[in-house]
Amino acid sequence: MRILYVCSDFGVPVYGHKGASIHLRAMARAFADIGHELRVLSPAIEREANLEFEVPVETPVSLGPHTEALAELRRVDRMLGQLDSGHTARVAQEIRNLLYNRALANATGALRDFRADFVYERYALFGFGGLDLARHLGIPHVLEVNAPLSLEQERARGLHLGDLARAIEHRLWTGSDALLVVSEELRAMAVEQGVAPERVHVLPNGVDAERFTPSPQAASRVRTELGLGAGPVIGFVGSLKAWHGTDVLLRAFASILKRWTDARLLLVGDGPAAQDLRHEARELGIAAAVRSTGAIEHARVPDYLAAMDIAVAPYLPSDDFYFSPIKVYEYLAAGKPVVASRIGQIVPLAEAGFVHPAEAGDVDGLARALNEVLAAPEAAALRATRGRDWVLRERTWTSNARRALEIATARIVARA
């Protein structure tokens, strides 16, 4: 099959290191590995060094260099460069998203020769271009939805064109041939918006099975490089944002350090909370036992996981935890005992015995769960082995790609 893989989000660079970029490349790699040809359409394609997979990417200009929309897009980009941060710049960014999607929607001339069988799109705010492109080409449109972005943006930073964003989101969700959502919570949101239930398919995030193989050599190397010592290492991987609950983890670690005096806390990643965490570690008197790596390439994550004895996902409480946490699946694939908040998709993992649960936001509860794992390493290792077997059987990017292709094929047949 030939697949047009669309991601019109300027904030999700194809060769970036955050979870959305990793997800994009992982699915692209999975489609290619099982024998299909794809073209990735994205406005954010700056290549970075040492990345594991090159994807065939079309730049915005290649979508039709003479279109009026692209001339407008260039003007908006120049305007963005002249503006201070603030409301005006954010309005310009929203307009830039709209103009890129207008260019994408009109790219049939540049892309018709590819003879795509369907469009696979990662949902982006104001992202109407992929659906319009599919309709112009006369092929099915499959939409991957990882979050209700208009709601997220409204809560996080505000939306100046909020009514338009919500209208586009509703049109996309109800107009696409199939929605692939990452959680049951998102499925319920889609059905509530009016999407026919039979067109909504739950497809949680996955993991690259080959990369997350336990490696004693990597564990030894990382422990030596970071001076972690021979004691237990408790670790977290991800962006250091408030909702990840790393401040709760820090306080729980301070508690267990009283008993496990040679323990170390390893924070892998960077983000807005990094400075506050360093300050809090000093205030708690545990800075000497905490190691922070800063941002790292995703290809190096397995090595840092190898150095951990426990991997933690201490999410904070949330009324609408509609995410599918890649980090938890990667923890499990690495064969690590996992302690995670009892929330969203983590609940069934805890019920199946793959994850040691703690109540979200509960410092004392998280400390108890960590103590239980440290006190019974053999039982924890057995649970970790069962968790690894399950995730490599049920949660790989390859199985996700195969399922997405089955759904797309059904839509192609229905159109024939």
N, C-alpha and C positions, 0 to 999 in steps of 0.2 A: 504494500500500500504506500501511497504518497500522502504525507501529512503536512499541512501548514500549521505550525505550532505558534500561536500568538500570545505575546505578553506585552500589553501596551503601557505597562506601569514603569514610569521613569525611575521609581524608587526600588525597582527589582532588577539590578544589573545582571545580565546573563552570566558574567564571570565574577560575580560578587561572592561574599562569604556568609551572608546571613541566611537564615533558614529558607526564605522564599526563593533565593537564588539557587541554593542547593537542591531544593525540590524541583525547580525548573530543569536544571541540568540532569538530575537523576532520571526524571521521566524521559527527557530527550535521549539520554544514553540507553535507557531500557527499550524505547521504541527502536532505536538503531540496532541494538544488540540482538533483537529477535527478528531482524531482517527487513525492517521497513525504512523507507527513505523519508527524510523530513527536512523542512526548511523552517528556521526559527525567525519570526518577525518581532523585532524589539527596537525601541528607541534608545536602549541603554546597553551598549555592546562593548564598552571599553574593556580590552583584554588585560588581564593581570597575570603575573608570572606564576609558574609552577602549578597551574590548574590541570586537573586530571583528564579533562574531556573537552575537545574542541567541537563545537556545534556549528553547523552551517547557518550563519546568521545573515539576514538582509538588513542593511542600514535604512534609516528613513528615506534617504535620497533615492535609493534603488527602488522605492515604491512608486516612483514617478516624478523625476526631477523637474518637470515643467508644470506641475499642477499648481494652481493658485493656492491651495491649502498649504503646500510646503513653503511657498514664499511667505505666507503669513506666519508659519511656524518659525522660520528663521528670524522674522521681525520680532516675534515674541521672545525668542531666545536672547536677542540683543537687548531687548527691554529688560529682561530678567537680570542681565548682567549689570544694568545701571541702577537697579532699585535696591534700597535698603531692605533688610528683613522686616517683615511686618505684614499688615493686612494687604497692602497693594501687591507685594510680591506673591502672596499666596493666591490672590485672584489671578495674577498672571500665570501662575503654575497650573491652576485649574483650566484656564483658557488654552494653555499649551497642550494639556492632555486632550482636550476636545479637538484641537487642530490636528494633532497626530492621528487621532482616530478618524477624523475626516479624510486625511490622506490615505490611511489604511483602507477605509471603505471604498476608495476610488482606485485601488491598486490592481484592479482586475487585468489591465493591459500588461503590467509587468509580471504578473504571476500566472496568467492563463496557460502559458507554455509548460509550466510545471505539472499541470494536469492532476491537481490534488484530488484525493478521494474524499477528504473531509477536513474541516478546520477544528483543531483542538486548542482551546483557549483557556489561559489562566485568567480568571476574572480580575479586572482592574477597575478602579474608580473612573467613571466617564467612559468606560471601554466598550463603546458600541461598534467600533470598526470591524472587529472580527466577525460579528454576526452579519453585518451588512455585506462584508466581503464574501462570506459563504453564500448569502442569498444571491449576490450578483454572479457568482460562479456556478450556482445551482447545485451546491453540495451540502451535506449535513454539517451542523455546527454542534460541537460538544463542549460544554462549559464546565471547567473545574472551578469550584467555589470553595475557598479556604476560610472565608469570613464574610459577614455582611458589611462591606467596606464603607458604605455611606453612614451606617450607624457608628462604626469604629472611628471614622474621621471626625464625625460630628462631636463625639465624646472627647477625642484626644486633642484636636487642634481647631475644630470648627470648620464649617463649610460655607463659603460665600455663595456658592451656587447649589445649595443643598436640595432645593426642590427639583432642580434639573438632575442632580446626581441620583436622587431617589427614583425619579421617573425612568432614567436610563437603566438603573438596576432592575426595576420591575419589568421593563421591556425585555431585558436580556434574560432574566430568569424565566419569564413566562414564554418567551419567544424561541429560546434555544431548543434544539431537538432532544437534548438530554443534558441533565445536570448531574455532575459527579461531585458530591459534597463529602467533606471529610468527617462528619459526625452526624449522629441522630438528631442532635440539637439543631444543626443547620438544615437537616431534612425537614424538621417540623417548621422552621422559619420559611422555607421555600414553599411548602404546601400551604401555609397560612397566607403567603403572598399570592396564591392562586395557581401555582404550578401543579399540573396533574401528577398525582402521587406515582403513577407508573413511569413517569419520566425522570424521577429523582432516584439516584443510586448512591448509596453510602460507600465510599472508598477511602478509608483512613490512610494517613500518610504511611510511608514505608521506610525501608532501610536497605542499604547496599550490603548484601550478605557477604560478598567477597572481601570487603574492606575491614569489616569489624570482626576479625579473627583474633582471639586472645594471643598475645605475644609476650612471653617472659623477657625476651631480649629488649623489647621496647620499654617494658616496665622498668627494668634495671637501669636503662639509659636515662629515662626521664627522671627517675628518683635521684640519680646521681647528679644530673644537671641542675635540678632544682633544690638539692639539699634536703630531700624529704625524710631521709633517715630510714630506719627499719620498722618504725611503728606504723599503725594503721593510717591510711590516707582516705579521707572523705572528700569527695569531689563533686563539682558542678560544672556543666558545660552549657554555654549559651550567652545570649546578650544580657548584660547586667541592667535589666529594667525593673522598675518597682514591682510589677505584677508577678515577676518570677520568684519573689519571696526570698531573695538571697540575704536580706537583713535578718529574716527569721532564722535562716540557716546559720548565720554568723552567731546569733545569740544561743542557739541550740548547741553549736560547737563549743562555745565558751563553757556551757554547762558540762558537757561530757569530757572536756579537757581536764576537769578536776579528778576524774577517775582514770582516764586514759591519757596520762601525762605526756606520752611520746607521740600522740596523734597529731596529724597535720591536716589542714584544710586547703584544698587546691581549687582555685576558681579559674576556670578556663574561659576566656572571653572578655569582652569589653562592653561598655555601654554607659548610659547616663548616671547609673548608681555607683559607678566605680569609685569616685572620689569619696562619696559618703561612706561606702563600705570600708575604705582605708581608714577614714577618720574614726568610725565606730570600732574597728578592730583595735585601734590605739586606745580608745576610751575604755574598752573592755579588758585591756591588758593582754591581748592574745596576738598582737601583730606578729610576734616572732614565730608563731605557729601557723601563719597564713601565707600561702603563696598565690600570687596572681600572675597569669601569663600575659594578659592583654589579648588583643585580637590575634587569632591565628588562622591559617588556612584550614579549610575543612578537611583536607587530605591528611592533616596531622592529628586530627581529633582522636583516631583510634590509638595512637601512641600514648596520649595523655590519659585516655580511659584505661589503658593497660596498667598504668601506674596506680590506679585507684583500687581500694578495697571495697568501698561503697560509693555508688553514684546516686545523687540526690536531685529530685525535682520538687522543690518546696513551694509550689504555686500558692498564691494568696486566695482567699475566698472570692467567689464570683457567682452571680446569679445566672449568668449565661456563658458558661465555659464551653464554647462551641469549637474549641481548637482540637487538633489532633497532634499531640506533642511528639515531634520527631525525636527529640532528645531521649525520651523514655524508651522508644524502640531501639535507638542506637545503644543505650545503656544495656538493654537486654541482649542485643546481638553481640555485644562485647563480652558477654558472660559474667556481668557484674551483679552482685546483690543490689537491688534498687529500693530506695526509700522515697516515696512520693506522696503528695497530697491526695487525699481521697476526694477526687473531683472529676467530673466529666468522664472521658474515656479511660481514666486510670481506675475508676471504680470496678469495672469488670476484670481488669488485670489483677487487682487485689483479690477479688472474689475467686479468681482462678488460681490464686496462690503464687503468681509470678512476681508480685510487688509487695513490699512491706508498707502498709498504709499509715499515714498520720493525718490528723485533721488539718485542713488548710488553715494556715496562719497561727497554729498552736505551737509555740516555742517548746513548752514542756512535753507535748505529745511527740514532736519531732525528735527531741532529745531521747525520749524513752525508746522510740523505734530504732534510733541509731545504736543505743546501748544494747538493745536486744540482739541486733545483728552482730555487733562486736563480741557479745558474750557467747554466741552460739555460731561460730564460723562454719562448722561442718553442715549444719542445717541450712544456713544461708547459702552456702555453695551449692547444695543440692537444689534449692529453689532457683538459684541463678541458672543452673544447667537446664532445668525444665523451661525456664523463661526463654533462654536462647533457642532451644529446640522449637518452641512455639513461634517465636517471632520470625525465624528463618523459614518456617513453613507457611505462615499466614500473612506476614507483613513485609514483603519485599517489593521494591520498585518494579521488578520484572513481572510479578503477579499483578500489580496494579496496571501496568501497561497492557498486559494480555486482557484484563477485564475491560479496560477502556476500549480496546480494539473490538472486543465482542459487542459492546454496546454500540459503537460506531457502525459496525458491520450490519447490525440489526436495523439501524436507521437508514443505511444505504439501500438495503434490500426493500425496506418499506417504501422508499422513494422510487424504486425501479418500476 
